[in-house]
Amino acid sequence: MLPCTYRRASQIQTDHVVALGAARRGGAYAWTPQRRLEYANDLDVLLAVDKQTNYDKGSRTADKWRPPRRAY
């Protein structure tokens, strides 16, 4: 069972698998505004995560940040 703090809605955030900032640096700056909006709202690249982990990740890429649980 998860600790109580992780069961509170205030501790859950939506995170992009590839952060928006990292996507921009990786080439999304050249996308049309419509394509950027579609990516930002694409359910296939969104995850529910705990707030602190989302803050820790920021806009880092996979080579600079790994989830704290190695199973992921």
Number of C-alpha atoms within 10 A of each C-alpha: 5 6 7 8 11 14 12 10 10 10 14 18 16 13 21 20 13 17 20 18 14 15 19 15 13 12 9 16 12 11 12 10 11 9 12 17 11 11 19 16 12 11 10 9 14 17 13 11 15 19 16 12 16 18 11 13 16 15 19 16 17 13 6 8 12 14 12 9 6 6 5 6
